[in-house]
Amino acid sequence: MNTRPNTPGSRSNQADVRNPLLALPSAEAIRSLPEAARAALRAVLLDIRKDAQVRAEKCWRTHKAPMAAYWKAVAVYAGHTARVCR
C-alpha cells in the first residue's frame, strides 16, 4: 500500500489517469468539434449518466448486484466521455 500523500506531480493527479478516455485518439476528435456540437453531446452523455445512476441504485435496492455494477459502469463511462466534451 502506498502511504505517501498525493503530491502535485503524482500519477493520480494526471488527467489521463483519472479519465482514461483522454488518452484515446478519438478524444482529440471530440475536442475539435464545434462548441455547439460538444455541448449537445455533453448534455446527452450527462443524461445517460444520470439515468444509469438511478438504474444502478434501483438494482442495488432490489438485490440485483450484477446489474447494479453494470449500470454503475455505464454511468462512469458516460461521465468520463462527457468530461472529454468540455
N, C-alpha and C positions, 0 to 999 in steps of 0.2 A: 504494500500500500504506500502511495506517495504521500508523505506528510508535509511536504514543502507547500507553502502558500502560493497561490497563483501570482506570478509576477507579470509585469506588463509584456514581457516577451515570451511568456509561457505558451505552450502549444494550445491549451484550451481557450486562449484568447484570440486565436487565429480564426478569421471569418469562415474559411473553408473547412475547418474542423467542427465548428459549431453548426454550420449548414453545409453538408457535403454536396448539395446540389450546385453550389457556387463553382465547384471545380469541373463541372460538366461543360463540354464545348457549347452546348445549346443554351447555356445560361447567358453567354455573351450575345447570342442572337435575340434572346428575350430583352436584354438591356438595350439593344439597338432599335427596338420597336418604338413607334411614336408614343408620346406620353399618354394620349387618349387610349390607345390600344393596351398599353401596360396597365392603366388604371382600370379598364374594363376587365381585363384578365385577372388582375389582383382582386377585384370585387367578387368575381365568380369563385376564385380559389378560397377566399375568406368565408364565403357562404358554404362551400363544401366543407371547410374546416369546422365551422360551427355545427353544421348538420351531423358530421361524423362524430363530434364530441358528444352531442346529445344521444346519438345512437349507441355510442360506447357506454355511456352512463346507464342507459336503459338496459343494455345487455348485461352489464355488471350487476345491476339490481335484480335481474331475473335469472341470475346464476348461469349465464352463458359466457363464461370467461374466454373461450376461443374467439367468439365473435366480438367481444369487447376489445380484445387485443387487436383484432383486425381493424375495427373502426378507429381505435386509438392511433394505429399506424397510418391510416388514411388521413386522419386529422393532422398528424405531424408532417407528413409529406406535403399536404396541401398548404400548410403554414410555411414550410420551407420554400416551396415554389412561389408563394405569394411574396415572400421577402425578396426573392430574386427580381420581382417586378417593381420594386421600389425605385 
